[in-house]
């Protein structure tokens, strides 16, 4: 706009004034209509900490602040649900202190963060505020793979908001698709979970066993999540570096999971009777429960199929699907009584599985999974 002094001095030049005003309005309108280019990626961390992990929330947010750099082409946004605090959203900013300094950009009333409806709303709110060309999602809480949600310490699926949990089948109903899905939670890298969520992300990063409460080293991995092609190998290696005595981590390319299912179906249909009579004590396990629930997927298939040539096809497909797998020689786990136990890991394909036939209630739930329907 022309200020009042200029308007007075040009009063005699009405035609020129009109042209200048029109030009000014045109330029002004163009500036108002222009929108800044989309950033490369928004990474969302969905933290359900209204449980025994409450004391770890601030520590991990501090790690995110230490790992953040304003040069990253994107935004790191964290939804936080803790004990005694209404849920809120933070936009992470760089800070090297031990205090959380990131700006709170939204506040919610108390809600069940483990419900699909709430998660859907929160993710939609964040994408609306911080649109990007692509999105990554980190799910931070307790977890126990595909198992049905309940009050049991053994079967709590994903998330724990004051005892309320989310079924993996519900998680699979989330809108949209992500570049990657990272589970900072226990036991989430099962073939059943990965297959259920194969349409939700291009890559899934998680552990076949329990994860120590400190979780991912966010100060060391954030930069790898904001490159145009996220470096999942570097993320996994940094995770392993943080836990030299007890850790397991895998990264799976979901686009090949249907091929895994096809190769598995051939073997499972051939050897169903072997599954019923198998000695599970001979299979690599990943938990220390009184009744083992999680086994190594490929070791299980080898034990039922013996020297069947079709095993080679499955092994080939696994090599193309599991793009990173690493584990320590033993893993620290906790049993039903909260006793710490070390499990030796002599083999691992990077995916766990459940073996039906030993727990009626879990078997019934297992039959509802997409994996069971695809291969059994």
C-alpha positions in Angstrom: 0.0 0.0 0.0 1.1 3.6 -0.6 1.4 5.7 2.6 -0.5 8.9 3.1 2.5 11.2 2.3 2.9 9.6 -1.1 -0.8 9.8 -1.8 -0.8 13.6 -1.1 2.3 14.2 -3.3 0.8 12.3 -6.3 -2.7 13.8 -6.0 -2.4 15.6 -9.4 -1.3 12.5 -11.2 -4.5 10.5 -10.7 -4.0 8.2 -13.7 -0.6 7.2 -12.5 -1.9 6.8 -9.0 -4.6 4.5 -10.1 -2.2 2.3 -12.0 0.2 2.2 -9.1 -2.6 1.2 -6.7 -3.9 -1.5 -9.0 -0.3 -2.8 -9.4 0.1 -2.7 -5.6 -3.1 -4.7 -5.0 -2.1 -7.2 -7.6 1.3 -7.8 -6.1 -0.2 -7.9 -2.6 -2.7 -10.5 -3.6 -0.1 -12.7 -5.2 2.0 -12.7 -2.0 -1.1 -13.6 0.1 -2.0 -16.5 -2.2 1.5 -18.0 -2.3 2.2 -20.9 0.1 5.6 -22.0 1.3 6.9 -25.3 -0.2 6.1 -28.4 1.8 8.9 -29.7 3.9 10.3 -33.2 3.2 9.0 -35.0 6.3 7.1 -34.6 9.5 8.0 -37.2 12.1 5.4 -37.9 14.7 6.2 -39.5 18.0 3.1 -40.8 19.8 4.0 -41.3 23.4 1.6 -43.2 25.7 3.3 -42.8 29.0 0.4 -43.0 31.4 1.9 -46.1 32.9 5.1 -47.4 34.4 7.1 -45.7 31.7 6.0 -42.2 32.9 9.4 -41.4 34.3 11.1 -42.1 31.0 9.0 -39.6 29.0 11.0 -36.4 29.8 14.3 -38.1 29.3 13.4 -39.2 25.8 12.0 -35.8 24.9 15.3 -34.3 26.1 17.1 -36.7 23.8 15.0 -35.6 20.9 15.9 -31.9 21.7 19.6 -32.8 21.8 19.3 -34.6 18.5 17.3 -31.9 16.7 18.9 -29.5 14.2 17.0 -26.6 12.6 18.7 -27.5 9.3 16.5 -30.6 9.0 13.9 -30.3 6.3 10.9 -31.1 8.4 9.4 -31.1 11.9 9.6 -33.4 14.8 6.2 -33.4 16.7 5.5 -35.3 19.9 2.1 -36.2 21.4 2.6 -36.8 25.1 0.2 -38.6 27.5 1.6 -38.9 31.0 0.3 -39.6 34.5 -1.5 -36.7 36.2 -1.1 -34.4 33.1 -3.6 -33.8 30.3 -2.2 -34.9 26.9 -0.4 -32.2 24.9 1.6 -31.8 21.7 5.2 -30.5 21.5 7.1 -29.1 18.5 10.6 -30.2 19.2 13.3 -27.5 19.2 17.1 -27.8 19.7 18.4 -27.7 23.2 21.4 -29.2 25.0 20.2 -28.8 28.6 18.4 -31.3 30.8 15.2 -29.3 30.7 12.3 -29.7 28.2 12.1 -26.4 26.4 10.1 -27.3 23.3 7.0 -25.3 22.6 3.6 -26.8 23.5 1.4 -26.2 20.5 -1.8 -28.0 21.5 -3.5 -29.2 24.7 -6.2 -31.9 25.0 -8.7 -32.9 27.7 -8.0 -36.2 29.4 -8.6 -39.0 26.9 -7.7 -42.6 26.2 -4.7 -42.4 24.0 -4.8 -46.1 23.3 -8.1 -45.8 21.4 -8.1 -45.7 17.6 -10.5 -42.7 17.6 -8.1 -40.6 19.7 -5.0 -41.6 17.8 -6.7 -40.9 14.5 -7.7 -37.4 15.7 -4.3 -36.6 17.1 -2.4 -37.7 14.0 -4.9 -35.7 11.9 -4.4 -32.6 14.0 -0.6 -32.9 13.7 -0.7 -33.4 9.9 -3.0 -30.4 9.6 -0.6 -28.2 11.5 2.6 -29.5 10.0 1.9 -30.8 6.5 4.8 -32.4 4.6 5.6 -34.4 1.5 5.9 -37.6 3.7 5.4 -38.7 7.3 7.1 -41.0 9.7 5.5 -42.4 12.9 7.1 -43.6 16.1 4.8 -45.4 18.5 6.2 -45.2 22.1 4.7 -47.2 25.0 4.4 -50.8 26.3 3.7 -53.4 23.7 3.4 -57.2 23.2 2.9 -57.8 19.6 -0.3 -59.1 18.0 -1.6 -60.5 21.3 -5.2 -59.4 22.2 -5.5 -56.5 24.6 -6.4 -57.3 28.2 -5.4 -56.4 31.7 -2.8 -59.3 31.7 0.9 -58.4 31.8 1.4 -61.0 29.1 -1.3 -60.0 26.6 -1.5 -56.2 26.3 -1.0 -55.6 22.6 0.2 -52.0 21.9 0.0 -49.0 24.3 -1.0 -48.8 27.9 -3.0 -45.7 28.9 -3.9 -46.4 32.5 -4.5 -50.1 31.7 -6.3 -49.5 28.4 -4.7 -51.0 25.3 -5.0 -51.2 21.6 -5.4 -54.2 19.4 -3.0 -54.4 16.4 -6.0 -55.0 14.2 -7.3 -51.6 15.3 -3.9 -50.0 14.6 -4.2 -51.4 11.1 -7.3 -49.2 10.6 -5.4 -45.9 10.9 -5.8 -43.6 7.9 -3.0 -42.9 5.6 0.4 -44.5 5.1 3.8 -43.6 6.5 7.3 -43.8 5.1 8.3 -45.7 8.3 6.8 -47.0 11.5 9.1 -47.4 14.5 7.9 -49.2 17.6 9.7 -48.1 20.7 7.9 -50.9 22.6 8.5 -54.5 23.4 7.9 -57.6 21.2 6.5 -55.7 18.2 8.6 -57.3 15.4 6.4 -60.4 14.9 5.4 -61.7 11.5 1.8 -61.3 12.6 2.2 -57.7 13.5 4.2 -56.8 10.4 1.7 -58.5 8.1 -1.2 -56.8 9.8 0.4 -53.4 9.3 2.0 -53.9 5.9 -0.3 -51.3 4.3 0.4 -48.7 6.9 4.2 -48.1 6.3 6.9 -48.9 3.7 9.2 -50.0 6.5 8.7 -51.2 10.1 11.5 -51.0 12.7 11.1 -52.9 15.9 12.4 -55.6 18.2 11.5 -59.3 18.3 11.9 -59.2 22.1 11.6 -56.9 25.1 13.1 -53.4 24.9 14.8 -51.8 27.8 12.9 -48.9 29.3 15.4 -46.3 27.9 14.3 -47.2 24.4 15.7 -45.7 21.2 18.7 -43.3 21.6 16.8 -40.3 20.0 19.8 -37.9 20.3 21.7 -40.3 17.9 19.0 -41.3 15.5 16.9 -38.2 14.7 19.2 -37.0 11.9 18.8 -40.3 10.1 15.0 -39.9 10.0 15.1 -36.6 8.2 17.2 -37.5 5.2 15.2 -37.8 2.0 15.6 -41.6 2.1 15.6 -42.3 5.8 18.7 -44.4 6.8 17.1 -47.3 8.8 20.4 -49.2 8.9 22.0 -46.3 10.8 19.0 -46.1 13.1 19.3 -49.8 14.0 23.1 -49.7 14.4 22.8 -46.7 16.9 20.1 -48.7 18.8 22.5 -51.7 19.1 25.4 -49.4 20.1 23.3 -48.2 23.0 22.7 -51.7 24.4 25.9 -53.8 23.9 24.8 -56.5 26.3 21.1 -57.0 25.6 19.3 -55.9 22.4 17.7 -57.1 19.2 16.4 -54.9 16.4 15.1 -55.5 12.8 14.0 -53.4 9.9 11.4 -54.9 7.5 10.4 -53.8 4.0 6.7 -54.4 4.0 6.2 -54.5 0.2 7.6 -58.1 0.2 5.5 -59.5 3.0 2.9 -61.0 0.7 5.7 -63.1 -0.9 6.7 -64.3 2.6 3.1 -65.3 3.2 2.9 -67.2 -0.1 6.2 -69.1 0.6 5.1 -69.8 4.2 1.6 -71.1 3.2 3.2 -73.8 1.0 5.2 -75.1 3.9 2.5 -74.8 6.6 -0.1 -76.6 4.5 2.4 -79.4 3.9 3.4 -79.8 7.5 0.3 -78.9 9.7 0.6 -82.2 11.5 4.2 -81.4 12.4 3.0 -78.1 14.0 0.7 -80.0 16.3 3.4 -82.3 17.5 6.4 -80.1 17.5 8.8 -79.9 20.4 8.9 -76.1 21.0 11.9 -76.4 23.4 14.1 -77.0 20.3 13.0 -73.6 18.7 14.7 -70.3 19.4 12.5 -68.4 21.9 12.3 -64.7 22.6 10.4 -64.5 25.9 10.8 -65.9 29.4 7.1 -66.6 30.1 6.2 -69.9 31.8 4.5 -70.8 28.5 6.7 -69.4 25.7 4.7 -67.3 23.3 7.3 -65.8 20.9 9.7 -67.9 18.7 12.0 -67.2 15.9 9.9 -67.4 12.7 12.5 -69.1 10.4 13.7 -71.5 13.1 10.1 -72.6 13.5 9.6 -73.1 9.8 12.9 -75.1 9.6 11.8 -77.3 12.5 8.5 -78.3 10.9 9.8 -78.6 7.3 13.1 -80.3 7.8 15.0 -80.4 4.5 12.2 -79.4 2.2 13.5 -77.6 -0.8 10.7 -75.0 -0.5 12.5 -73.6 2.5 15.0 -72.0 0.2 12.3 -69.9 -1.4 11.2 -68.7 2.1 14.8 -67.9 3.1 15.3 -65.9 -0.1 12.1 -63.9 0.5 13.2 -63.2 4.1 16.6 -62.0 2.9 14.8 -59.5 0.6 12.3 -58.4 3.3 14.4 -58.1 6.5 16.8 -55.3 5.5 18.5 -55.2 8.9 18.8 -57.7 11.7 21.2 -57.7 14.6 21.1 -59.1 18.2 23.4 -59.6 21.1 24.3 -63.2 22.2 21.8 -63.0 25.0 18.7 -60.9 25.8 17.4 -59.6 29.1 13.7 -60.4 29.6 11.2 -60.2 32.4 8.8 -63.0 33.2 5.2 -62.9 34.6 6.5 -62.4 38.1 8.8 -59.5 37.0 11.9 -61.6 37.4 14.8 -60.7 35.1 16.1 -63.6 33.0 18.7 -63.8 30.3 17.8 -65.7 27.1 20.5 -67.1 24.8 20.0 -66.1 21.1 21.8 -68.5 18.8 19.8 -67.7 15.7 17.4 -65.0 14.5 15.8 -64.1 11.2 14.6 -60.8 12.6 10.9 -61.8 12.9 9.2 -63.7 15.7 6.0 -65.8 15.5 3.4 -67.5 17.6 2.9 -71.2 17.4 -0.7 -72.3 17.7 -1.9 -75.3 19.6 -0.8 -74.7 23.2 -3.2 -72.0 24.5 -6.8 -72.2 23.6 -7.8 -68.6 24.2 -4.8 -67.3 22.3 -5.4 -69.8 19.5 -8.9 -68.4 19.1 -7.6 -64.9 18.9 -4.8 -66.0 16.5 -7.4 -67.3 14.0 -8.7 -63.7 13.6 -5.3 -62.3 12.5 -4.6 -61.5 8.8 -1.5 -63.7 9.0 -3.4 -66.8 10.1 -6.0 -66.3 7.4 -3.3 -65.9 4.8 -1.2 -69.0 5.6 -3.1 -71.6 7.7 
